[in-house]
Amino acid sequence: MIFTGNVKVYIALGDVDMRKAIDGLSSMVSGVMRLDVFAGHLFAFSNRRRSMIKILYWDKNGFCLWQKRLEKGRFRWPSSREEVLQVGQRELAWLLEGLEINQASAHKQLAVSYVY
């Protein structure tokens, strides 16, 4: 998956019934998460055991549903009181690699407006 820099990643915290496909997940994005499912952003979901992730996104003229199932181990799914967590694409990549989305030693993104 290659996405431009303006694509946002939204993680649905908690667990989702992985029998849900495009229609069920897109309804969750619109209804529960209250986000625009057609915006082209990535919406990530996990099962209770944290062994599977599904990512839903709209691509120009149709939905795409990407899935990764671990044969061994668990994803380090974040927990929070919020229902939705917005992260960057690199944090999603870390999550898919089995890492925490908060890497203390990672360089922080800077908002720079001038050059020395």
PyMOL CGO cylinders between C-alpha atoms (Angstrom):
from pymol import cmd
from pymol.cgo import CYLINDER

trace = [
    CYLINDER, 0.00, 0.00, 0.00, 1.39, 3.38, -0.99, 0.3, 1, 1, 1, 1, 1, 1,
    CYLINDER, 1.39, 3.38, -0.99, -0.42, 6.48, 0.18, 0.3, 1, 1, 1, 1, 1, 1,
    CYLINDER, -0.42, 6.48, 0.18, 0.21, 10.20, -0.10, 0.3, 1, 1, 1, 1, 1, 1,
    CYLINDER, 0.21, 10.20, -0.10, 1.20, 12.23, 2.93, 0.3, 1, 1, 1, 1, 1, 1,
    CYLINDER, 1.20, 12.23, 2.93, -2.30, 13.62, 3.51, 0.3, 1, 1, 1, 1, 1, 1,
    CYLINDER, -2.30, 13.62, 3.51, -3.89, 10.21, 4.14, 0.3, 1, 1, 1, 1, 1, 1,
    CYLINDER, -3.89, 10.21, 4.14, -4.87, 9.90, 7.79, 0.3, 1, 1, 1, 1, 1, 1,
    CYLINDER, -4.87, 9.90, 7.79, -5.01, 6.68, 9.78, 0.3, 1, 1, 1, 1, 1, 1,
    CYLINDER, -5.01, 6.68, 9.78, -7.81, 6.06, 12.26, 0.3, 1, 1, 1, 1, 1, 1,
    CYLINDER, -7.81, 6.06, 12.26, -7.62, 3.12, 14.65, 0.3, 1, 1, 1, 1, 1, 1,
    CYLINDER, -7.62, 3.12, 14.65, -10.89, 1.81, 16.08, 0.3, 1, 1, 1, 1, 1, 1,
    CYLINDER, -10.89, 1.81, 16.08, -9.97, 1.05, 19.66, 0.3, 1, 1, 1, 1, 1, 1,
    CYLINDER, -9.97, 1.05, 19.66, -11.57, -1.96, 21.22, 0.3, 1, 1, 1, 1, 1, 1,
    CYLINDER, -11.57, -1.96, 21.22, -12.41, -5.07, 19.26, 0.3, 1, 1, 1, 1, 1, 1,
    CYLINDER, -12.41, -5.07, 19.26, -14.53, -5.74, 16.19, 0.3, 1, 1, 1, 1, 1, 1,
    CYLINDER, -14.53, -5.74, 16.19, -16.22, -8.88, 14.92, 0.3, 1, 1, 1, 1, 1, 1,
    CYLINDER, -16.22, -8.88, 14.92, -13.90, -9.88, 12.06, 0.3, 1, 1, 1, 1, 1, 1,
    CYLINDER, -13.90, -9.88, 12.06, -16.79, -11.47, 10.19, 0.3, 1, 1, 1, 1, 1, 1,
    CYLINDER, -16.79, -11.47, 10.19, -17.67, -7.91, 9.22, 0.3, 1, 1, 1, 1, 1, 1,
    CYLINDER, -17.67, -7.91, 9.22, -16.74, -7.06, 5.66, 0.3, 1, 1, 1, 1, 1, 1,
    CYLINDER, -16.74, -7.06, 5.66, -16.85, -3.79, 3.72, 0.3, 1, 1, 1, 1, 1, 1,
    CYLINDER, -16.85, -3.79, 3.72, -20.50, -2.95, 4.43, 0.3, 1, 1, 1, 1, 1, 1,
    CYLINDER, -20.50, -2.95, 4.43, -20.31, -3.64, 8.17, 0.3, 1, 1, 1, 1, 1, 1,
    CYLINDER, -20.31, -3.64, 8.17, -16.99, -1.85, 8.66, 0.3, 1, 1, 1, 1, 1, 1,
    CYLINDER, -16.99, -1.85, 8.66, -18.02, 1.17, 6.57, 0.3, 1, 1, 1, 1, 1, 1,
    CYLINDER, -18.02, 1.17, 6.57, -21.18, 1.44, 8.68, 0.3, 1, 1, 1, 1, 1, 1,
    CYLINDER, -21.18, 1.44, 8.68, -19.00, 1.48, 11.80, 0.3, 1, 1, 1, 1, 1, 1,
    CYLINDER, -19.00, 1.48, 11.80, -16.84, 4.26, 10.36, 0.3, 1, 1, 1, 1, 1, 1,
    CYLINDER, -16.84, 4.26, 10.36, -19.88, 6.41, 9.56, 0.3, 1, 1, 1, 1, 1, 1,
    CYLINDER, -19.88, 6.41, 9.56, -22.06, 5.55, 12.54, 0.3, 1, 1, 1, 1, 1, 1,
    CYLINDER, -22.06, 5.55, 12.54, -19.83, 4.73, 15.51, 0.3, 1, 1, 1, 1, 1, 1,
    CYLINDER, -19.83, 4.73, 15.51, -16.63, 6.59, 14.58, 0.3, 1, 1, 1, 1, 1, 1,
    CYLINDER, -16.63, 6.59, 14.58, -18.56, 9.46, 12.95, 0.3, 1, 1, 1, 1, 1, 1,
    CYLINDER, -18.56, 9.46, 12.95, -16.00, 9.88, 10.17, 0.3, 1, 1, 1, 1, 1, 1,
    CYLINDER, -16.00, 9.88, 10.17, -16.27, 10.25, 6.40, 0.3, 1, 1, 1, 1, 1, 1,
    CYLINDER, -16.27, 10.25, 6.40, -15.69, 6.76, 5.00, 0.3, 1, 1, 1, 1, 1, 1,
    CYLINDER, -15.69, 6.76, 5.00, -15.25, 8.22, 1.48, 0.3, 1, 1, 1, 1, 1, 1,
    CYLINDER, -15.25, 8.22, 1.48, -12.40, 10.60, 2.42, 0.3, 1, 1, 1, 1, 1, 1,
    CYLINDER, -12.40, 10.60, 2.42, -9.69, 8.13, 1.32, 0.3, 1, 1, 1, 1, 1, 1,
    CYLINDER, -9.69, 8.13, 1.32, -8.32, 7.70, 4.84, 0.3, 1, 1, 1, 1, 1, 1,
    CYLINDER, -8.32, 7.70, 4.84, -7.38, 4.36, 6.41, 0.3, 1, 1, 1, 1, 1, 1,
    CYLINDER, -7.38, 4.36, 6.41, -9.60, 2.82, 9.07, 0.3, 1, 1, 1, 1, 1, 1,
    CYLINDER, -9.60, 2.82, 9.07, -8.01, 0.01, 11.08, 0.3, 1, 1, 1, 1, 1, 1,
    CYLINDER, -8.01, 0.01, 11.08, -9.86, -2.62, 13.13, 0.3, 1, 1, 1, 1, 1, 1,
    CYLINDER, -9.86, -2.62, 13.13, -8.72, -5.58, 15.23, 0.3, 1, 1, 1, 1, 1, 1,
    CYLINDER, -8.72, -5.58, 15.23, -10.31, -8.68, 16.71, 0.3, 1, 1, 1, 1, 1, 1,
    CYLINDER, -10.31, -8.68, 16.71, -10.49, -9.42, 20.45, 0.3, 1, 1, 1, 1, 1, 1,
    CYLINDER, -10.49, -9.42, 20.45, -7.43, -11.73, 20.40, 0.3, 1, 1, 1, 1, 1, 1,
    CYLINDER, -7.43, -11.73, 20.40, -5.37, -9.06, 18.56, 0.3, 1, 1, 1, 1, 1, 1,
    CYLINDER, -5.37, -9.06, 18.56, -4.30, -11.62, 15.99, 0.3, 1, 1, 1, 1, 1, 1,
    CYLINDER, -4.30, -11.62, 15.99, -6.01, -9.96, 13.03, 0.3, 1, 1, 1, 1, 1, 1,
    CYLINDER, -6.01, -9.96, 13.03, -6.20, -6.46, 11.58, 0.3, 1, 1, 1, 1, 1, 1,
    CYLINDER, -6.20, -6.46, 11.58, -8.47, -5.22, 8.81, 0.3, 1, 1, 1, 1, 1, 1,
    CYLINDER, -8.47, -5.22, 8.81, -7.93, -1.88, 7.10, 0.3, 1, 1, 1, 1, 1, 1,
    CYLINDER, -7.93, -1.88, 7.10, -10.73, -0.29, 5.11, 0.3, 1, 1, 1, 1, 1, 1,
    CYLINDER, -10.73, -0.29, 5.11, -10.30, 2.59, 2.68, 0.3, 1, 1, 1, 1, 1, 1,
    CYLINDER, -10.30, 2.59, 2.68, -12.00, 4.22, -0.30, 0.3, 1, 1, 1, 1, 1, 1,
    CYLINDER, -12.00, 4.22, -0.30, -9.90, 4.31, -3.48, 0.3, 1, 1, 1, 1, 1, 1,
    CYLINDER, -9.90, 4.31, -3.48, -11.38, 6.58, -6.21, 0.3, 1, 1, 1, 1, 1, 1,
    CYLINDER, -11.38, 6.58, -6.21, -14.28, 4.35, -7.25, 0.3, 1, 1, 1, 1, 1, 1,
    CYLINDER, -14.28, 4.35, -7.25, -14.59, 1.59, -4.70, 0.3, 1, 1, 1, 1, 1, 1,
    CYLINDER, -14.59, 1.59, -4.70, -13.72, 0.26, -1.27, 0.3, 1, 1, 1, 1, 1, 1,
    CYLINDER, -13.72, 0.26, -1.27, -10.58, -1.72, -0.52, 0.3, 1, 1, 1, 1, 1, 1,
    CYLINDER, -10.58, -1.72, -0.52, -10.30, -4.09, 2.41, 0.3, 1, 1, 1, 1, 1, 1,
    CYLINDER, -10.30, -4.09, 2.41, -6.85, -5.22, 3.48, 0.3, 1, 1, 1, 1, 1, 1,
    CYLINDER, -6.85, -5.22, 3.48, -6.35, -7.94, 6.11, 0.3, 1, 1, 1, 1, 1, 1,
    CYLINDER, -6.35, -7.94, 6.11, -3.41, -9.34, 8.03, 0.3, 1, 1, 1, 1, 1, 1,
    CYLINDER, -3.41, -9.34, 8.03, -3.76, -12.41, 10.25, 0.3, 1, 1, 1, 1, 1, 1,
    CYLINDER, -3.76, -12.41, 10.25, -0.92, -13.50, 12.49, 0.3, 1, 1, 1, 1, 1, 1,
    CYLINDER, -0.92, -13.50, 12.49, -0.28, -17.21, 12.72, 0.3, 1, 1, 1, 1, 1, 1,
    CYLINDER, -0.28, -17.21, 12.72, 1.58, -16.69, 16.00, 0.3, 1, 1, 1, 1, 1, 1,
    CYLINDER, 1.58, -16.69, 16.00, 1.73, -13.75, 18.39, 0.3, 1, 1, 1, 1, 1, 1,
    CYLINDER, 1.73, -13.75, 18.39, -0.41, -10.66, 18.91, 0.3, 1, 1, 1, 1, 1, 1,
    CYLINDER, -0.41, -10.66, 18.91, -0.55, -7.12, 17.61, 0.3, 1, 1, 1, 1, 1, 1,
    CYLINDER, -0.55, -7.12, 17.61, 0.23, -4.42, 20.17, 0.3, 1, 1, 1, 1, 1, 1,
    CYLINDER, 0.23, -4.42, 20.17, -3.12, -2.74, 19.77, 0.3, 1, 1, 1, 1, 1, 1,
    CYLINDER, -3.12, -2.74, 19.77, -3.33, 0.57, 21.63, 0.3, 1, 1, 1, 1, 1, 1,
    CYLINDER, -3.33, 0.57, 21.63, -5.81, 1.08, 24.43, 0.3, 1, 1, 1, 1, 1, 1,
    CYLINDER, -5.81, 1.08, 24.43, -7.51, 4.31, 25.43, 0.3, 1, 1, 1, 1, 1, 1,
    CYLINDER, -7.51, 4.31, 25.43, -10.75, 5.67, 26.79, 0.3, 1, 1, 1, 1, 1, 1,
    CYLINDER, -10.75, 5.67, 26.79, -11.41, 7.12, 23.35, 0.3, 1, 1, 1, 1, 1, 1,
    CYLINDER, -11.41, 7.12, 23.35, -13.19, 5.09, 20.68, 0.3, 1, 1, 1, 1, 1, 1,
    CYLINDER, -13.19, 5.09, 20.68, -10.92, 6.27, 17.86, 0.3, 1, 1, 1, 1, 1, 1,
    CYLINDER, -10.92, 6.27, 17.86, -7.24, 7.12, 17.74, 0.3, 1, 1, 1, 1, 1, 1,
    CYLINDER, -7.24, 7.12, 17.74, -5.68, 9.06, 14.86, 0.3, 1, 1, 1, 1, 1, 1,
    CYLINDER, -5.68, 9.06, 14.86, -2.08, 8.09, 14.13, 0.3, 1, 1, 1, 1, 1, 1,
    CYLINDER, -2.08, 8.09, 14.13, 0.39, 8.59, 11.30, 0.3, 1, 1, 1, 1, 1, 1,
    CYLINDER, 0.39, 8.59, 11.30, 1.29, 6.14, 8.58, 0.3, 1, 1, 1, 1, 1, 1,
    CYLINDER, 1.29, 6.14, 8.58, 4.59, 5.27, 10.24, 0.3, 1, 1, 1, 1, 1, 1,
    CYLINDER, 4.59, 5.27, 10.24, 2.77, 4.38, 13.46, 0.3, 1, 1, 1, 1, 1, 1,
    CYLINDER, 2.77, 4.38, 13.46, 0.49, 2.08, 11.45, 0.3, 1, 1, 1, 1, 1, 1,
    CYLINDER, 0.49, 2.08, 11.45, 3.58, 0.47, 9.91, 0.3, 1, 1, 1, 1, 1, 1,
    CYLINDER, 3.58, 0.47, 9.91, 5.04, -0.06, 13.38, 0.3, 1, 1, 1, 1, 1, 1,
    CYLINDER, 5.04, -0.06, 13.38, 1.77, -1.63, 14.53, 0.3, 1, 1, 1, 1, 1, 1,
    CYLINDER, 1.77, -1.63, 14.53, 1.75, -4.02, 11.58, 0.3, 1, 1, 1, 1, 1, 1,
    CYLINDER, 1.75, -4.02, 11.58, 5.37, -4.98, 12.36, 0.3, 1, 1, 1, 1, 1, 1,
    CYLINDER, 5.37, -4.98, 12.36, 4.44, -5.90, 15.94, 0.3, 1, 1, 1, 1, 1, 1,
    CYLINDER, 4.44, -5.90, 15.94, 5.70, -2.74, 17.61, 0.3, 1, 1, 1, 1, 1, 1,
    CYLINDER, 5.70, -2.74, 17.61, 4.00, -0.23, 19.90, 0.3, 1, 1, 1, 1, 1, 1,
    CYLINDER, 4.00, -0.23, 19.90, 2.66, 2.82, 18.09, 0.3, 1, 1, 1, 1, 1, 1,
    CYLINDER, 2.66, 2.82, 18.09, 4.48, 5.05, 20.59, 0.3, 1, 1, 1, 1, 1, 1,
    CYLINDER, 4.48, 5.05, 20.59, 8.18, 4.55, 20.02, 0.3, 1, 1, 1, 1, 1, 1,
    CYLINDER, 8.18, 4.55, 20.02, 9.98, 6.66, 22.62, 0.3, 1, 1, 1, 1, 1, 1,
    CYLINDER, 9.98, 6.66, 22.62, 13.25, 6.73, 20.66, 0.3, 1, 1, 1, 1, 1, 1,
    CYLINDER, 13.25, 6.73, 20.66, 11.67, 7.72, 17.32, 0.3, 1, 1, 1, 1, 1, 1,
    CYLINDER, 11.67, 7.72, 17.32, 12.31, 11.18, 15.95, 0.3, 1, 1, 1, 1, 1, 1,
    CYLINDER, 12.31, 11.18, 15.95, 9.33, 13.46, 16.43, 0.3, 1, 1, 1, 1, 1, 1,
    CYLINDER, 9.33, 13.46, 16.43, 7.80, 15.14, 13.39, 0.3, 1, 1, 1, 1, 1, 1,
    CYLINDER, 7.80, 15.14, 13.39, 8.68, 18.83, 13.18, 0.3, 1, 1, 1, 1, 1, 1,
    CYLINDER, 8.68, 18.83, 13.18, 6.65, 21.63, 11.67, 0.3, 1, 1, 1, 1, 1, 1,
    CYLINDER, 6.65, 21.63, 11.67, 9.38, 23.78, 10.13, 0.3, 1, 1, 1, 1, 1, 1,
    CYLINDER, 9.38, 23.78, 10.13, 8.56, 26.99, 8.27, 0.3, 1, 1, 1, 1, 1, 1,
    CYLINDER, 8.56, 26.99, 8.27, 12.03, 28.39, 7.48, 0.3, 1, 1, 1, 1, 1, 1,
    CYLINDER, 12.03, 28.39, 7.48, 15.57, 27.32, 6.57, 0.3, 1, 1, 1, 1, 1, 1,
    CYLINDER, 15.57, 27.32, 6.57, 18.72, 28.70, 8.19, 0.3, 1, 1, 1, 1, 1, 1,
]
cmd.load_cgo(trace, "trace")
